[in-house]
Amino acid sequence: MAKAAGPVDPSGVVPMDAPTQYPERPVTDGVNAGAGNGAPDLDEEDLLRLGSYMPVLKFVASLPNATNATRQYVRQLAARQAV
């Protein structure tokens, strides 16, 4: 059985109303929309690692309460695996 996590030190938590710690980065940085760098692409090593999870990912995508985004992501991963 997994060991319970210890207490969390709240001193490193940034409050939601705190000023940004990265004023030079647009809020859309890391997203494939708007200004800033897009999301990083998966490389061959990432695809190989994800391959072992595909049966579970396909199962999750097949669940009735799976989101359309989840289903689409799993379809995209499966298509890239097939290449």
C-alpha positions in Angstrom: 0.0 0.0 0.0 1.2 3.5 -0.8 2.6 5.6 2.1 0.6 8.6 3.0 2.1 11.9 1.9 3.6 14.1 4.6 2.6 17.6 5.5 2.9 20.2 2.7 5.0 23.3 3.3 2.8 26.2 2.3 5.6 28.7 2.1 6.3 27.8 -1.6 2.7 28.2 -2.7 2.0 31.3 -4.8 -1.3 32.9 -4.0 -3.8 33.2 -6.9 -3.9 37.0 -6.6 -0.1 37.4 -6.6 1.5 39.2 -9.5 3.0 37.0 -12.3 6.4 35.6 -11.7 7.1 35.7 -15.5 6.0 39.1 -16.8 7.9 38.6 -20.0 5.8 35.6 -21.0 2.3 35.9 -22.5 -0.4 34.1 -20.7 -0.8 31.8 -23.7 2.8 30.6 -23.6 2.9 26.8 -23.9 -0.5 26.6 -25.6 -1.0 26.1 -29.4 -3.0 29.4 -29.6 -2.1 33.0 -29.2 1.2 34.6 -28.5 4.2 32.7 -27.0 5.7 29.3 -27.7 3.4 26.5 -28.6 3.1 23.2 -26.8 6.2 21.0 -27.2 5.8 18.2 -29.8 6.2 14.6 -28.7 9.4 13.1 -29.9 10.1 9.4 -30.9 11.1 8.5 -27.3 7.9 9.9 -25.9 5.8 8.0 -28.4 7.6 4.8 -27.6 6.9 5.3 -23.9 3.3 6.1 -24.4 2.9 3.0 -26.6 2.8 0.8 -23.5 -0.1 2.8 -22.1 -2.2 2.7 -25.3 -4.5 -0.1 -24.1 -5.3 1.8 -21.0 -5.7 5.1 -22.8 -8.0 3.5 -25.4 -10.1 2.0 -22.5 -10.4 5.4 -20.8 -11.3 7.0 -24.2 -14.1 4.4 -24.6 -15.7 5.2 -21.3 -19.1 6.9 -21.6 -18.0 9.9 -19.5 -14.7 10.4 -21.4 -14.5 13.9 -22.8 -14.3 14.6 -26.5 -10.8 16.1 -25.9 -9.6 12.8 -24.3 -11.0 10.7 -27.2 -9.4 13.1 -29.8 -6.0 12.9 -28.0 -6.0 9.1 -27.8 -7.0 9.0 -31.5 -4.1 11.3 -32.4 -1.6 9.2 -30.3 -2.8 6.0 -31.9 -2.4 7.5 -35.4 1.1 8.6 -34.6 1.9 5.1 -33.2 0.8 3.6 -36.5 3.3 5.6 -38.6 
